């Protein structure tokens, strides 16, 4: 089991009609690592919305034939999704589109609301009918509700932010405006830039800006709302500095692409720092350092630099296995299909094996088994994150302690369970050094939640009811 983030968002506002769908396609392609279950694009052609969304990778959903159906347009927003809230089917694909009495609107969202169940219940009691099980539709309803009396779409978004708790980086597109908004804690990243042709681009990560030739301008501040329109760029800071900043530290450890920069901190450098900290804190007498591709490679380089133990490529990842891969026999170990050990590199060696996390421990055990079979003499596993001990309510698919191995067993026991000679995690008190900031959320490691813990954490209460009925 791997840790997954909910999604990535991308949007643009052009001074003149442009190939908005093509721009968004490349932006989403750069953000594919943030979600591989579905993808969607909505473009705004002079107030007329044209959209396409479906389950699958960006390249699967948007074939050349599909992209050619989109007209040139001044605005677009797009989304790639890994479903932490709501099922993985087409109805939960984003962006969410809304028709209401004041016009049309499309919303793309990264994060999880901690009060989503409460808000949804209130909306349902007032007569709202939901078609999806995602938080995004709740956000869209709240904005639409405020828009009935608000003088503008940006004022409606601003008022809706008063009622939304938890993590949300938003892109909201109306007939005439593109709006970026980030929750007051800044749990999830959001930035914007500009191309040489004057096209403004907003995205979850800076790597998506570069993918479309846009120069990075800055991050959207926690609580800030930025409005792009024909009148220019407007920053609304009504919700800024009302909460302590809490960017998810796991963005640096795993979620973000290594070539991205967040809050002025290089993700690549952060991961290398994690490896160096591990080497200083938990040294090992070993012959080589190897990283589990792709997530452990940068921390492994840091460990090798600090420890002066040679770095070697000991595991090869099959890059052609996508989300549609199905093992021909369920008894096959899928780790063997996705990873293979380089026997000449590991045979007879004492190995420091670096990975970003251990969730259930199943995958880690299979990787150590691969290395043992390839002839590894010793395996000293080092993890570039602290132990996962608590659920996350802000957009990571850790929704309970039930499946977290570190919540049930001590480190020495986990080492035996996964087949490692020794095991050590990144110390919790090292996270600030990793991120070059104390303004981070690390609740999944220490249980210190910035917001009230939600009472109802079910992802789809209707599915559970149907499941119980089937069993009767």
C-alpha positions in Angstrom: 0.0 0.0 0.0 1.3 3.4 -1.0 0.4 6.9 0.3 -1.6 8.9 -2.3 -2.6 12.5 -2.5 -6.0 13.6 -3.7 -5.3 15.5 -6.9 -3.7 18.2 -8.9 -5.3 21.3 -10.4 -4.4 23.6 -13.3 -6.0 26.7 -14.8 -5.3 29.5 -17.3 -6.5 32.9 -18.2 -5.5 34.3 -21.6 -5.8 37.8 -22.9 -7.1 36.5 -26.2 -8.5 33.1 -27.2 -5.8 30.4 -27.2 -5.4 26.7 -27.3 -6.6 26.5 -23.8 -7.4 22.8 -23.9 -3.9 22.0 -25.2 -2.2 24.2 -22.5 -4.3 22.5 -19.8 -3.5 19.0 -21.2 0.3 19.6 -20.8 -0.2 21.2 -17.4 -2.2 18.1 -16.2 0.4 15.8 -17.8 3.0 17.4 -15.6 0.8 16.9 -12.5 0.0 13.3 -13.4 1.9 12.1 -10.3 -0.8 13.7 -8.1 -3.6 11.6 -9.4 -3.9 8.7 -11.8 -7.6 7.7 -11.5 -9.3 10.4 -13.6 -8.7 13.6 -15.5 -10.9 16.4 -16.7 -10.8 19.8 -18.6 -13.5 22.5 -18.8 -12.8 25.4 -21.2 -14.7 28.7 -21.3 -15.4 29.8 -24.9 -16.9 33.3 -24.4 -19.2 32.1 -21.7 -19.9 28.8 -23.3 -18.4 25.9 -21.3 -17.1 22.8 -23.1 -15.8 19.9 -21.1 -14.5 16.3 -21.2 -13.6 14.1 -18.2 -13.3 10.5 -17.6 -11.5 7.8 -15.6 -7.9 7.1 -16.7 -4.6 8.8 -17.2 -4.4 12.2 -18.9 -3.1 10.6 -22.1 -5.9 8.0 -22.0 -8.7 10.5 -21.4 -7.5 13.1 -23.8 -6.7 11.6 -27.1 -5.8 13.9 -30.1 -9.4 13.5 -31.4 -10.8 14.6 -28.1 -8.5 17.6 -27.8 -9.3 18.7 -31.3 -13.0 19.0 -30.4 -12.2 21.9 -28.0 -12.5 25.4 -29.5 -10.0 28.1 -28.8 -10.8 29.8 -25.5 -9.7 32.4 -23.1 -10.0 30.3 -19.9 -9.8 26.7 -18.8 -9.4 24.6 -15.7 -8.3 21.0 -15.4 -8.0 18.3 -12.7 -6.2 15.0 -12.1 -7.7 12.9 -9.3 -6.8 10.2 -6.8 -9.9 9.7 -4.9 -9.5 10.0 -1.2 -13.1 11.1 -0.8 -15.7 9.5 -3.0 -15.5 6.5 -5.3 -13.4 6.2 -8.4 -16.0 6.4 -11.1 -16.9 9.0 -13.8 -19.5 10.8 -11.7 -16.7 11.9 -9.3 -14.4 13.2 -12.1 -13.6 16.9 -11.8 -13.9 19.8 -12.6 -17.5 20.0 -11.2 -19.8 22.1 -13.4 -22.8 24.0 -12.0 -25.6 25.9 -13.8 -27.4 28.4 -11.5 -29.5 31.4 -11.7 -26.5 33.8 -11.9 -24.7 31.8 -14.6 -22.3 28.9 -15.1 -19.4 27.9 -12.9 -16.8 25.1 -12.9 -14.8 24.1 -9.8 -11.6 22.1 -9.4 -10.3 21.2 -5.9 -7.3 19.8 -4.2 -7.6 18.7 -0.6 -10.2 17.4 1.9 -12.7 19.4 4.0 -12.7 18.4 7.6 -16.3 19.6 8.0 -17.6 18.2 4.7 -20.1 15.8 6.3 -21.6 18.6 8.4 -21.9 20.9 5.5 -23.3 18.3 3.2 -25.9 17.2 5.8 -27.0 20.9 6.2 -27.3 21.3 2.4 -29.3 18.1 2.0 -31.7 19.1 4.7 -32.3 22.4 2.8 -33.2 20.4 -0.3 -29.8 20.1 -2.1 -29.5 17.0 -4.3 -25.9 15.6 -4.7 -24.8 13.7 -7.7 -21.3 12.9 -6.5 -19.6 11.7 -3.3 -16.7 14.2 -3.4 -16.0 17.3 -1.3 -15.9 19.4 -4.4 -19.6 19.3 -5.0 -20.1 20.5 -1.5 -17.8 23.4 -2.1 -19.6 24.2 -5.4 -22.9 24.2 -3.5 -21.6 26.6 -0.9 -20.3 29.0 -3.5 -23.5 28.9 -5.4 -25.6 29.5 -2.3 -23.5 32.6 -1.5 -23.7 33.8 -5.1 -27.4 34.2 -4.9 -26.9 37.3 -2.8 -23.3 38.3 -3.4 -22.5 41.1 -5.9 -19.8 39.1 -7.6 -18.4 35.5 -8.0 -15.3 36.5 -6.0 -17.4 37.8 -3.1 -19.3 34.5 -3.2 -16.1 32.5 -3.0 -14.9 34.7 -0.2 -18.1 34.2 1.8 -18.0 30.5 1.2 -14.5 30.4 2.6 -15.9 31.5 6.0 -17.7 28.2 6.3 -15.1 25.7 4.8 -12.8 24.0 7.2 -9.8 21.9 6.3 -7.7 21.7 3.1 -8.7 23.3 -0.1 -6.8 24.8 -3.0 -9.4 25.9 -5.5 -9.8 26.9 -9.1 -13.2 28.5 -9.8 -14.1 29.5 -13.3 -17.2 31.7 -14.1 -18.3 33.2 -17.4 -15.8 36.1 -17.1 -13.3 35.3 -14.4 -10.8 32.7 -13.2 -10.3 32.5 -9.4 -7.6 30.8 -7.3 -8.2 30.3 -3.6 -6.2 28.6 -0.9 -7.4 27.7 2.6 -6.2 29.9 5.5 -3.8 27.1 6.7 -2.3 26.6 3.3 -2.4 22.8 3.6 -2.1 22.2 -0.1 0.1 24.0 -2.5 -1.0 26.5 -5.2 1.1 28.9 -7.3 0.8 31.0 -10.5 2.9 32.3 -13.3 2.8 34.0 -16.7 3.9 33.1 -20.2 5.7 35.4 -22.6 2.3 35.7 -24.4 0.6 37.1 -21.3 -1.3 33.9 -20.4 -1.7 33.6 -16.6 -1.3 30.0 -15.4 -2.2 28.6 -11.9 -1.3 25.1 -10.8 -0.6 22.9 -7.8 3.1 22.8 -8.5 5.7 24.9 -10.3 6.6 21.9 -12.6 3.3 22.4 -14.4 4.1 26.1 -15.0 7.4 25.2 -16.6 5.6 22.5 -18.7 3.6 25.2 -20.5 6.4 27.8 -20.7 5.2 30.0 -17.9 7.5 31.8 -15.5 6.8 31.4 -11.9 5.5 34.5 -10.1 4.7 33.4 -6.6 2.7 31.0 -4.4 -0.8 31.9 -3.6 -0.7 32.8 0.1 -2.8 30.8 2.7 -6.2 32.4 2.8 -5.6 34.5 -0.3 -7.9 34.6 -3.3 -6.6 35.8 -6.7 -9.0 36.9 -9.5 -7.9 36.9 -13.1 -10.2 38.8 -15.5 -10.0 41.3 -18.5 -9.6 44.0 -15.8 -6.3 42.5 -14.6 -5.2 40.6 -11.6 -6.8 41.2 -8.2 -5.6 39.8 -4.8 -8.1 39.5 -2.0 -6.5 38.8 1.4 -9.5 38.9 3.7 -8.7 35.4 5.1 -4.9 35.8 5.1 -3.0 35.5 8.4 -6.1 34.3 10.3 -4.7 30.8 10.9 -1.1 29.5 11.3 0.4 28.3 8.1 0.4 24.4 7.9 1.6 23.2 4.5 1.5 19.4 4.5 5.1 18.3 5.1 4.5 15.2 3.0 4.4 17.4 -0.1 8.2 17.6 0.4 8.6 14.0 1.4 6.6 12.3 -1.4 3.7 14.1 -3.1 5.4 16.8 -5.1 7.6 16.3 -8.1 11.3 16.6 -7.3 11.7 19.5 -9.7 9.0 21.6 -8.1 9.6 24.4 -5.6 7.2 25.2 -2.7 7.4 28.2 -0.5 10.9 28.8 -2.0 12.1 25.4 -1.0 13.3 22.9 -3.6 11.5 19.6 -3.2 14.7 17.8 -4.5 16.8 19.5 -1.9 14.3 18.7 0.9 14.5 15.0 0.1 18.3 15.1 -0.1 18.3 16.8 3.4 16.1 14.0 4.7 18.6 11.4 3.6 21.4 13.4 5.2 19.5 13.6 8.4 18.9 9.8 8.4 22.6 9.2 7.8 23.6 11.3 10.7 20.9 10.1 13.1 20.9 6.4 12.1 24.2 5.4 10.5 24.7 1.9 9.2 27.8 -0.2 8.5 27.1 -1.0 4.8 28.6 -1.3 1.3 26.1 0.5 -0.8 23.0 2.8 -0.5 20.1 2.2 -2.8 16.7 3.9 -3.1 13.3 2.4 -3.9 12.3 4.0 -7.2 11.1 6.6 -7.6 10.1 7.8 -4.2 13.3 6.9 -2.3 16.0 7.8 -4.8 16.6 11.5 -3.7 16.8 10.7 0.0 19.1 7.8 -0.9 21.4 10.2 -2.6 21.4 12.4 0.5 22.2 9.4 2.7 25.1 8.4 0.4 26.5 11.9 0.3 26.5 12.3 4.1 27.6 8.7 5.0 30.2 8.5 2.1 28.8 5.1 1.3 28.6 4.6 -2.5 25.2 5.1 -4.1 24.1 2.3 -6.5 21.1 1.6 -8.6 19.9 -1.7 -7.1 16.3 -1.7 -8.1 14.8 -1.1 -11.5 11.2 0.0 -12.0 9.1 -1.1 -14.9 8.0 2.3 -16.2 5.4 0.8 -18.6 3.0 -0.4 -15.9 0.2 2.0 -15.6 -3.0 2.1 -13.6 -4.7 -0.4 -16.0 -2.1 -3.1 -15.2 -3.8 -6.4 -14.1 -1.8 -9.3 -12.9 -2.6 -12.4 -14.9 -2.7 -14.4 -11.7 -3.7 -12.9 -8.4 -1.2 -15.1 -6.7 1.7 -13.4 -8.5 3.7 -10.9 -6.4 3.0 -7.7 -8.2 6.2 -6.1 -6.8 8.1 -8.6 -8.9 6.3 -7.2 -12.0 6.9 -3.6 -11.1 10.4 -3.9 -9.6 13.4 -6.1 -10.2 16.7 -6.2 -8.4 20.1 -5.9 -10.2 21.8 -9.0 -8.9 25.4 -7.9 -9.8 24.9 -4.7 -7.8 23.4 -6.2 -4.6 24.9 -9.8 -4.4 26.9 -10.2 -1.2 26.4 -6.5 -0.3 25.4 -4.9 3.0 22.7 -2.5 1.8 21.1 0.6 3.1 17.7 0.7 1.6 15.9 4.0 1.5 12.1 4.5 1.0 9.7 7.3 1.8 7.2 5.5 4.0 5.9 2.3 5.4 2.1 2.0 5.6 1.0 -1.6 6.1 4.5 -3.0 5.6 3.4 -5.5 2.8 5.3 -3.7 0.0 8.4 -3.2 2.1 8.5 -6.9 2.9 8.3 -7.8 -0.7 11.1 -5.5 -1.7 13.4 -6.8 1.0 12.5 -10.3 -0.2 13.5 -9.4 -3.8 16.9 -8.1 -2.6 17.5 -11.2 -0.4 16.8 -13.5 -3.4 19.2 -11.4 -5.4 21.9 -12.2 -2.8 21.9 -9.2 -0.5 23.8 -10.0 2.7 22.2 -7.4 5.0 19.4 -4.9 4.6 19.3 -1.8 6.7 16.1 0.0 5.9 15.8 3.8 6.5 12.6 5.7 6.0 12.7 9.4 5.0 9.5 10.1 7.0 8.5 9.5 10.6 6.2 6.6 11.4 2.6 7.1 10.3 0.6 6.9 13.5 -2.6 8.9 12.9 -5.2 9.5 10.2 -5.1 12.5 7.9 -8.2 14.5 7.2 -6.7 17.0 4.7 -6.3 15.1 1.5 -4.1 12.1 2.1 -5.6 8.6 1.9 -4.8 7.7 5.5 -8.2 7.7 7.0 -7.8 5.4 10.0 -5.1 3.9 12.2 -6.4 0.4 11.4 -4.0 -0.3 8.6 -1.0 1.6 9.9 1.6 -0.9 11.0 3.5 1.6 13.1 0.4 2.2 15.2 0.4 -1.5 16.3 4.1 -2.6 16.5 7.4 -1.2 17.8 10.2 -0.5 15.3 12.1 -3.6 16.1 9.1 -5.8 15.5 8.3 -4.1 12.2 11.9 -4.7 11.1 11.4 -8.4 11.6 8.1 -8.4 9.9 9.4 -6.8 6.7 12.6 -8.8 6.7 15.1 -6.0 7.4 18.2 -6.4 9.7 17.6 -2.9 11.1 14.9 -0.2 10.6 14.9 3.5 11.4 12.6 6.4 10.6 13.2 10.1 10.1 12.8 11.7 13.6 9.7 13.9 13.9 11.7 16.8 15.3 13.7 16.8 12.0 10.8 17.8 9.8 11.3 21.5 10.3 14.8 21.2 9.0 13.7 19.2 6.1 11.1 21.8 5.0 13.2 24.8 6.2 10.2 25.9 8.1 8.2 25.3 11.3 5.0 26.2 9.4 4.1 22.7 8.4 1.3 20.2 9.2 2.6 16.9 10.6 -0.5 15.6 12.2 -0.3 12.2 10.6 3.0 11.7 12.5 2.3 13.4 15.9 -1.5 13.7 16.1 -1.5 17.5 16.5 -4.4 18.5 14.2 -4.8 22.2 13.2 -8.6 21.8 12.9 -11.2 19.9 15.0 -11.2 16.2 14.2 -14.3 15.3 12.2 -16.8 13.0 13.9 -18.0 11.5 10.6 -15.0 10.3 8.4 -17.0 8.0 6.1 -16.2 8.5 2.4 -19.5 7.3 1.1 -22.3 6.6 3.6 -24.7 5.5 0.9 -22.3 2.8 -0.4 -21.9 1.5 3.1 -25.7 1.3 3.5 -26.1 -0.6 0.3 -23.2 -2.9 1.3 -25.0 -3.8 4.5 -28.3 -4.3 2.6 -26.6 -6.8 0.2 -25.3 -8.8 3.1 -28.7 -9.2 4.7 
